[in-house]
Amino acid sequence: MFESITKSLGSALGNLQRGRINEANIQEAIQEIKQALLEADVSYDVVDEFIKTVTQQSLGEKVLKSLKPGEQIVGIVHQELINLMGPVDHSLHMRKSGISIIMMCGLQGSGKTTTCAKLAKMLLAEGRKPMLVAADLQRPGAIEQLKTVGAQVGVPVHAEDPKGNNPVKVCQNGVAAAKKTSTVDTVILDTAGRLHVDAELMKELALIDRKLSPDQVLLVTDAMTGQDAVRSAKAFNEALELDGAILTKLDGDTRGGAALSVKQVTGVPIKFIGVGEQLDKLELFHPDRMASRILGMGDIVSLVEKAQLQFDAEEMEKQQERMAKGKFTLDDFHKQMKQIKKLGSMGEIMKMIPGMGGMAEMMAQTDGMNPDKEIGRMEAMISSMTPQERQNPNLIDRSRRNRIARGCGSEPGAVGNLVKQFNDMAGMMQKMAGMGVRDKMRAVQELSKMGMADPGGRITDKKLRSKRGPADEKKMQQIKKDKRKQARKSRKKNR
């Protein structure tokens, strides 16, 4: 997400950090920033106000006479992006006793029903006992879809026959059913949507709001619809007085305008963001972290939080002990790769590590440099080794390399490079075992330079040859023959 705006802002701000700073090139950079925001589908009024504030602060005497004015301006843009999207109150203000009611609304296609299940899963992890209510009687299949996703996250679903029924009654019956049981303390209402905002929809939602008095009214809106998402958010807020918004599909090809506009245009904070189709892909929205990601500064805090949720803590502790003792093996490395894959694609992970966003961008633009494919290839090589070889890679001689290469469909040279890189990395990891978090981050960046995190480094599709000569003699003889022929022709011309 935000690839285009990150690239444009990076270019504009990068120019300010090279050479002398004066009012002329500041104004030029600010115009580039304005263009980047408008192209990202940010509301014009929001962009206009944002640019005025940034210009006023950037042209101040304090900035122009500072030692590093370029960095100061980057800091100003970063802070104003945070102000644009925040502050955010993530609390859903649940009742300590009785039933808390969360009303979810949004247009068809925004991902509302799936988001209801994602929110229920998140609440389950926090110790709440949610129940879903299928109040979308308009869309065919909506009730069955909610039953399916409810079963996947392990929460009950209250559903009724839509024929001769109405959403208000279904919601009331759902809350009444929740009150009769001790296994539910939170009710999530999945209300109806439309293809567009209309009076009938708003009347129906306003009636549910008035009759059930929900503790929270959350709007689910599709980030990929750009300014349409902002306009619908404004219309819903005027009708219902929303408590917050949830932006979905932020993992898709979105320009980011909705994320940067919703809070400013509606006054309603974005509380959560959907970053994938899986039911665990709902995250808290942090304006400061999002601003850092937009400016290409990474988001190490979110990466660490993801790792804490996804990684097997006991297994990681065992591996750390083995690293410290110098007993890190290819088996351990294989387990670590599996853990890392749980965090998402390598490209996205690298963008979240400060200083490595540029490398991720370079890989994306270079043919044959796909880090996820490289990890798959390394896993295949390790899987083709015997248990003894994984425990002691030094056993892998030429004949073993040939056997491993045949087993995984790779080249013997690539297997040899994997073993060499692993030995280099194992030494670095042994040093990292006793480091603090900051020192570990520096070490990770060092590892990337060694080639293990750089798929273009040493493991390649092409077979690596020794200096003794190529394997295909006939091909090389033909090349030499053609060169001699070309040389004879050149000599004749020069006579």
N, C-alpha and C positions, 0 to 999 in steps of 0.2 A: 504494500500500500504506500501511497504518497511518493512513488518513485520519481514522477515527473516534477513535482513541486520541490522535492529534496534536491534534485539535480539543478533546477533553475535557481533556487535560493543559494545553493552551494557555489554556483558560478558567480552570482552577483556579490556575495559576501567574500568569496575567495579573492576577487580582484582588489577588494579594500585592504586585504591583509598583505598585499604585495606592493611595494613602492610607497611614495609619499601620499599623504591624505590631504585633500583640500575640499572646499565646498562643492566644486564642480564635479569631482568624481564621486562624492557622497550622493549628490543629487542624481547622478547617472545610475548608481547602484540602487538607489531607492526606487527609481522608475522601473528597473528590472525586477525588483521585489514586487512592485505593484502589478506588473505584467504577469509574473509567476502566479500570484494569488488569484488574479482574474481568470487565468487559464485553468486553474485548479477548481473553478466554479464556486469560488467564495463570493458571497453576496457583495454587490458593488458598494452599498452603504457601509458595510463592515470594512471592506478594503480601504475606502476613503478615510474613515476614522482612524484605522490602524496606521496608514501611511502618514497622516497628519501628526500623530503622536510620535512615531519613529523619527520623522524628519525633525520635529521640534527638539527632541532629545539628542539626536545625532549631530546637529549643527551647533550645539552649545559649546561654549568656550572650554568647558571641562573635558569634553571628548577630544576636540581638535588639538589641545595642548598637552594631552596625556602622552605617556611613553609609547603605548600601543593602542592608538585610536581605532585600528581595524578590529581588534579584539573587543574593545568597548562597544562598538556598534553591533557586533555579533551578539554580545550580551544583552543589548537593548532589544534587538529583534526577538531573542529567546524569551526574555521576560514579558514582552508584549504579546507573544503567542500564548504564553501561560495565562496572562490576564484575559485574553480573548476567549479561551476555552474553560476557564475556571472562575471562582473556586467550585469544588464539587463536594457535596455531602453524600457519601456512599450509603449511609444508614437508611434502612427501610422503615425505621421507627416502629418496630414490632411491639405488640402489646405483651406485657409481662404475664397477664392472665387473660383467658378468653381467646377468641378466634381473631387473628389478624387477617384482613382482606386486602389482596393486591389485585387491582383491575388492570388488565393488559389490553391495549387497543392499538390499532394501526390499520393500514390499507392492505388489501390482498397482495400477496407476493412479497411482503416485507420480511417474512420469516417469523411471524408472530407466534404461531402454534409451536414451532420448534423452540423458540426462545422461552416460552412458558415452561417447557420441560428442562431447558438449560438452567433457568432460574430455580426450579424445584430441586435440581441436582445440587446446585450451589447452596441452597438453604439446608438440604439434608446434611451436607458436609459441615455446616455450622451448628448442627444439633436440632434444627427445627423439624417439624413433622407436617410437610405440605400435602395438600390435595389439589388436583386440577379439576376445574369445572368446564365442561364443553358447552359454552354458550354461543358458539358460532353456528347458527342454524341455517345460514345462508349458503355457505360454500359446500358443494357436494364433497364428501370424503373428509371434511374437517374433523368430525366427531371420531371417525375411525383413526385418523392420523394422530389425534391427541391420545386415544387409547393406546396406540402402538408406542409412541414416545414415552408415555407415562409408565408403561410396562418395562421399557428399557431402562429407565432411571429408578424404577421400584417404588413408585408412588401411586396411590389410588386415584381413580378418575370417576367423577360423577357425570353421567351422561343420560339423556332422555331422548325419546323418540321425537324428532323435529316436527312431525305431522301434528297440526292442531296445537302446537306449543308456542311459547314466546320466550325470548332470551331472559327477560326480567324474572319470570317465574322459575326458569331453570337455575338462575343464579341464586334466587331465594331458597329454592329447594336444596341446592348444593351446600349453602351455608348452614341450613337447618340440619342436614345430614352430618355435617362436620361437628356440630355442637352436641350431637347425640353420642359421639364416640370420643374416647380419650386418646385415640391414636392420631388425631389431627389438631394442629394449633395454627395452621396457616392455609388460607384458601386462595388459590390463584385463578382468577376468572379469565378464560380465553374468549373474548368477545368477538363479534362479527366484524368483518372488514368489507370494504368495497374496492373497486378498481380506481375510484377517485373520491374525493370528499363531496358528500352531498347532504342535504337537509335531513333526509330520512335516517341516514346513519347517525348523524349528530343527535337527533331527537331520541333515538334508541339508546345511545350511550349515555346521554344526559339523564334518561329515566333510570337506568341501572345505577348511575352515580348517586342520584337522589334517593332511591329506594334502599340501597345497601350501604351507603356512606363508607366507601372503601378507605383504608388507612393510607394507601398509596395508589396513585393513578400513573401508570408508566406507558409511554408511547414507544412502540417498536417501529423504527423507520430504517429504510434501506439506504445505506451510504452511497450505493452506486447510482442512485437517482439524482444525485447532486442537489441543485436548487429546488427541485420538486420536493425533496425530503424536508427542506427548510420551510417551504410554503405549507406543506401538510402539517408539520409540527406546529406552526403558528395557528393554523385553523383549529386543530385539535385543542391547543392550549386555551384559545378563546372560548371554546365550548365547554371544556371540562376542568380547567385549571390544573394542568398536569403537575406532578411532583418531580418528574424526571423523564429522560429519554434513554432508549437503548439503541445504539447504532449497530446494525447488522452488516455482514458481508464486507467488513473492513479488510479481510484477507484477499479480496478480489481486486480487479483492475479499477480501483477507485481513485479519483483525483483528489479527494480529501476536503472538498469545499464544504460538505455538510458538517463534518467534524469541527471545522473552523468557524462555521456560521451559526449553528443551532443555538448556542448559549447566548450569543450577542443579540440575535434577532428575536428570540422568544423569551429570554430570561430564564429558560428551563435548562438545568445542567444535564449533561450526558453522564449517566451514572455507570452504565456498563457498555461494553462493546463485544460484538460477536466476531470472532476471528477464525471461524471454521465451521464446517457442517456438523462435526461430532458434538455430542451432547455435553462434553466437558469444555467446549471452546467458548466460554463466556468469561470475560475478565472485567475487573474494576477499571474504570477510565481514570487515568491520572494525567491531567493537563501538562504537568512539568515533564513527565516522561515522554508524552507524545510530542511536545515541543522539541525535545532533544532528538527524537527520532526523525522529525521533519527536517531538522537542520543537519542531519547526518552525524550527530554526536553519539549515537548508540543509546542503549537503554539497559545497562548492566543490572540495574535493580530488578527489573521485570524478569530478566534472564535467570538471575539467582533464585527468585521466587518460583519460577517455573520449575527449575531444577530441584528445588526442595520438595515440590509437590510430586514430580514425576520419578525422581531417582529413588532407588532402594537404599535407604540410609545405612542399613546394616551392611549391605554388600559394599557400598562405597567406603565405609570405615575399614572393612577388611582389606580392600584394595590399597587404601592409604598406608596401612600397616605394612603391607607387602612392599609397597614402593619404598618406604623408609628403610626397609631391610635389604633393598636391592633385589627383591625376588619377584619383580613385576614380569609377567610372562605374556605371550601372545594370546593365551586364554583370557587373561585379565583385560588385555587391550580389546579383544573381541567383545567382552561384556560391556566395556565402556562405550564402544561404538553403538551397541544396542540401546544403552541408556540415553546417549546423545540423540539418537534418532527419534526418541519420544518427544523431544523439544520442538521438532519441526524440521524443515529443510535447512541444510547447512548455510545456504545463502542468507536466509532470514536470521539464523543464529549469529552469523558473522556481522550482520548489520547492527546487531544489538551490542556488540563488543566495541567499545570506543577505540577508534583508530583502525578498525578493520573493515569499515563500510566501503572504503575505496577499493579494497582488494575484492570484495564481493561484487562490486560493480564491474571491475575489470574482468573477473571470471565470467560474468554473465554475457559480456560482449565478445569474449574470445572463444573461438570454435574449439570444441573438444575439452573445455575446462568446466566440467560439471562435477562439483564436489560430491553430490549425492551418488552419482554413478561410480565415482572413485571409491567411495566407502563400500558400495555394493561389491565392487571388484576385489577390494581388500578382504572383505568378509568371505568371498568365494575362495580366495587363496588360502586363508587361514582354515576354512572348513575342509579343504583338500589335504591338510597336513595331518600326520598321525598325532596322537596325544603326546608322545615323546618329543616330537618336533616342535609342538606348540610350547611345551615346557622349556625346551632347550633349543632355540633357533640355530645355535652354532653347529648342530648336527647336520644342517641342510647343506649338502655338497652338490656337485653338478648333477649327479644322477637323481638325487632327491628333488632338485629344482625342476628337472625335466618331468618327473612323475607328477609333481604338484601342478605344474603348468598344464599338463594334459588333462588333469582332473578338473581344473576350473576354467579351461578354455582360454588361458592367458599365455604369456611368453615366459620362458625361463629367466630372461633378463629382468622382467617386472617382479618376479618372485624374489630374485636376488636383491633388487632395490628395496622391496618391502622389508626384508630382513635387516638390511643396512640401516634404513630409516628407523626401524623399530629399536635397534640397538642405540642409535643416537638419542631417540626420544626417551628411552628407558632411563638413560643417564640423567637427562634433564628432569624427568619426573621424580627421580630419587631426590634431587635437590629441592624440587617444589614441595615435597611432602611436609617439610617443616616451615614453610613460608606462610606469611599472612596473606589476606585477600589481595591487597594491592600488588605485592610482589608476585603473587601467582598470576595476576592479569598481565604483568610485564613478561613473565615467563611464557604465557600462552602466545603472546605476540612474537616472542623469540622462536617458539615452536613453529609458528606459521612460516617464518623465514627458512626454517630447516627443510621444509618441503612436505611434512606430514599433513599439514593443513593446506598445502598448496598442490592441488592435483596436477598442475602443470610442471611441478618440480621434477620428480624423478620417475614416478610411476606413469608410464605412457603407453599408448596403444602400439607404438612402433617398437620393433625388436631392437634392443641395444646391442651393438656389435663391438667386438674387441678390435684393437689396433692391428691384429694379425690379418684382417681382411674380411670381406663379406662372404656370406654363405652361398649366394647365387653367383657363381663364377661366370656362367654364360651371359647373364645380363650385364655384368661389368665389362666383359670382353667386347660385347656389342657397343657399349657406351664408348669405350676406348677407340674402337674401330671407326665409329662415327666422328669422333673428335679428330682422328688422323686424316680422315677424308675431307673434313672441313678445313683443316690446316693446309692440305695440298691445294685446294681450290683458292684459298687466300694467297698462297705463294704465286700461283699462276697469274692472278690478277695484278700482282705487284711487279711482274716482269716487264 
